[in-house]
Amino acid sequence: MENTILGLHHITAIAGNAQQNFDFYTKTLGLRLVKKTVNFDDPGTYHLYYGDEIGHAGTILTFFPWDGIGQGTEGVGMATEIGYAVPEGSLDFWKERFNEAKVKTTGLTERFGEQLLTFKDPDGLSLSLIVPETEDLRKPWETNEVKAEHATKGFHSTTLNLQRIDETAKVLTDIFGYRLLKQEGNRYRFVTDAVKTAAIVDLLENPGGNRGRNAAGTNHHVAFRVANEEVQMEFREKIRSKNLNITPKIDRDYFYSLYFREPGGVLFEIATDNPGFTVDEPLNELGTHLKLPRQHEHLRAELDQLLPKIN
């Protein structure tokens, strides 16, 4: 099954204040900061990666924290929800934890027969904790306050908000190998059988919806996983054959990337497993050092002064 899309690789979003973002995701939500680096195109801005112990594909949520960028608007043409899998029986723990931390929640609900708790991060990004129909066996990252019996396991799904789903669905089915699993109202669930986790993409058809505006509290792009560069370049040819514009391969230090905008307007990425996050830091030190792309290493002294301190 390696010559296919292996579910979600990572999701990248936009934040405001870096310290606030770090506090919420590592302390309140209990994720591990697996990499502290900078935006390739704007090295004066952090690129923060949160995930499990080693930063496995399918667990990684990344942020560009631009202080003062202002509030974005969720809408059509973007991913508008990130779903994390959590263990059965853990939602009461999270309800109480969010209440104590004054996290904005929209309460418990059910979707496709699965229980979920939806909430917002400090910038207004929409997330959910979902108890999957089939137990997620991935090993979670634990903290002193969030133990394994409650901790997130990695991505369950993401939701794309679209005026029409038809052409986006064709990308998922005809190129990526997903299939339509089921439908509830205007929500269509697509799944890949190539992997057991981080395998779901929901398409929300919203014909009258307003277009989203990217700024704090919105998703920037959704990355899909492939095993290696060889498979990645096979997908590049498939995408080009559908008359979609796609970038050349880009070295992102921890994976290789291709980018294209699917017909509904969402920016998609195809990212490799290799070389991974331990390429420049040992496992026990992930996220503890500022790691710079090679082309920005000469700016280290300047960036040490410019970038806000995160504690």
N, C-alpha and C positions, 0 to 999 in steps of 0.2 A: 504493500500500500504506500510505499515511499514516493512513488511517482505521481503524487497527487497533493492537493491542499490538505494539510493536517490540522484543520480548525484554525482558531485564532492564535496569533503569535503575541501581539501586544496591542494596546489601544493608547493613543496619545491625546491628551487634553490640555487646556489652557487654564492657568491659575493666576491669581494676583500675587499676594504676598508669599514668599518662599517659606518663611518660618511657619506661618499659619498652615500652609499645605503640608509641610513636613510633620508638624504636630498632629494634624488630623489623621494622616494615613499611617504613621508609625505608632502613634499612641492610642488614639481613639479606635481606629480600625485594626491596628495590630499587624500591619504589613512590615516587611523588611525593606529598608533602603538598600538596594543592591548596587546602585551606581549613582555617583554624583559627578556629573560632567556638565558640558555646556552645549548650547545650541550651535550646530555646525555653521549656520548662516548668521548668527548673532551671538558671538562668544561672550558678550557681556550679560547674557541670560543663562541661568542654569538649565540643564536638562536632567530631571530627577526621575529615577526608575524605582518603582516599588514592586515587590513580588514575594515569592517564597524564598527558602534558604539560598538556593543557587540561581534563582531567576529563570526557572523553567519557562519555556514558551507556553503561553496559555495562562500565565499568572501575572504578566507584567503590565502594569499601568504606569504610563510616563506622563510627565508634565513639563511644560514651558511656563515657569512663573514670571510673568511680566508685571512687576509692581506698577500700579497706577493705570493699567490698561483699560479699566472700566468693565462694566458688566456686559457679558454677551447675551444673546437671545437664542434659545433653542427653537428650532423650527425645521421645516422641510429642507431636504438637501444635506442633512447631517445625521450622525449617530446621536440619539437623544436619550439613551439609557445604557448603563453598563451593569450587567448582572453577575454577581459572585455566588458560587455554590457554597452552602454552609451545611453542617450536619443536621440531621433530624433532631428536633427538640431544642435547637439553639436560639430560635427567634425570640423567645421570652427574655433570654439573657440580653440579646441585642436591643430589644425594646427598652429594657430598664437602663442599659448602658447609654443609649442615645438620649433617653430622657434626662439622665443625670448630667450628660455633657451638653445638654440643650441643642442637640442635633435636630434639625427640622425633618420630621418624618410625615409621610402621608398614610401611614398605618398598614396593618396586615391586610392582605388580599389574596386571591387565588387566580392563577393563570394557567391554562392548559392542565388543570388538575394538580398544580404545584403551589405550595404556599410560598408567599414572598412578603418581604418588608421593604417598602420603598423609602428612600431618604435622600437628602441633599448634603453635599459637602459644603464647607464654609463659603465657597464661591458660587454655590447654586447648581453644581453639576449633579445630574440625576443618576442615582445608583439604586441597586436593589440587592438584597440578600435572598437567595432562593434555595429552598430545600428540594433538590432534584428528585425526580421520580425514581431514578436508579441511584443507589448510594455512590457518592464520589469518593474513590479510594486514595486520592492524592494526599500525600503527607503535608500538613499545613505548617507554616511558620508560627511558632508560639512566642508569646511574651509573658511577662510576669502577671499581666492582667487578663490576657486573652489566651486561654489554654486550648489544647487540641479539640476538646469536645464542643467548642464554640467557634473556633477560628475558621476564617475563609479558606477555601481549598484552591482558589483560582477562578478564572472566568467560567461562568455558566453560559452566558449569551451576551449579545449586544442587540440593540434595536435601532434600525434605520428608519427615519421618518421621511416619507416620500410622497410626492403628489400622485404619482402612479407607480405601481410596483413592477409592471410587466418587464421592462428592459433590464432593471436591476436583477429581477428573478432569473432572467436568461443568463446573466453573468454568473450567478451562483450555480445554476444547474448545468448550463452548456459548457462553461469554462472551468469552474471550480469543482464540479462534481457533487454539489449538494442536491437534495431532493426536498420537495414540499412534504412536510410531515403532517401538518394539520392547520386548521384555520379557526379563529374565534373572532367573529365580527370583522373588523378591518385589519386584524393582525394575522399575518401569515408566518408560520414557523418553518424554517428551512434547516436541515441538518445534514451533516456529512457522516457517513458510516466509517470513514477512515480512522477516526479516533473516538474515544469514549467520553472525553471531556473537552470543554471549550469548543464544542462542536455545533453550537446553535447560533443562527442569525434570524432574528425576527424582522419582518418588513411590515411597517405600519403605513397603510395607504390613507393619505390625508389630502384629498383633492383640493380642498379650500384653504389649506394651511399656508401661513406666511413663511417666507424663507427665513432661515436662521441667520444670525450674525455672529461670526467667530470673535470671541473675546473671553474674559474670565468666566468660568463655569460652563464652557462648551467643549465638545470633542473636536479635535483637529483632524484625526484620521484613524482608520481601522486597519491593522496589519494582519495579514493571513500568513500562515506558517508553511514553509516547505523544508525538506530535509537538508538540501544543499544547493549550491550554485548551479549545478547541472540541471536539476529539476526546475529551478527558478527560471533559467533561460528558455526552457521548453515552454513554460507558461508565458514568457514574454512574447514568444512567437504566436502562441494561441491568441493572446490579447490583440496583438497587431493585426492578426488575420480577421478580427472582428471590426477593424477600422477604428480602434480606440488608441488614442495617443498614450504612449508609455515611455517613461524615462529609461536611459541606460542604467546599467547596474551601478549602484553607489555603495561605497565602503563606509559603513557606519561604525566601524571598529569592533562592535560586538555581534554584528550580523551584516549581511549584504541586503540591499533594498532595491526594489523597483516601485515606482509610483504611477498610478493612473487614476483619473476621475471617472467613476462609473456613470452611466447615463442619467441616474437620478441626482447626481451632484455630489455624492459622498466621495472623499478622497480615500482610495484604497492603496495599501502597500502590500507587497509580497516580500516577506523577510525570511532569511535562512536561520537554521539552528546554529550554524557555525559562525564564528568561533566560540561564542558564549562570553559570559561576564567574568570568568576567572582568567581571561587572557592577559589581564594587566593587574590583577589583585588576587591574592590567595582567598580561598573561600571564607576563612574566618575574619577577613578584613574587608569584605565587600561593602562598599558604600561609605567607608571611613576616610577615604582620601579624595581630593579633587583630581579627577583624571581628565586630561585635556586631549582632544584630537591632535594628531601629530602636527597638523598645519597651524595649530594655535599654541603649541608648547612655548614658542618664543614670547608669548604674551603672559606667561604665568605670573610674573611679579605684578604686572598691571592688573590682571584679573583677581589676584589675591586681595588687592585693595578695593577693586570695584564691586565684586560680588558680595552680597550681604552674607554675614555669618549665619550659619544654621547650627543650632545646638539641640 
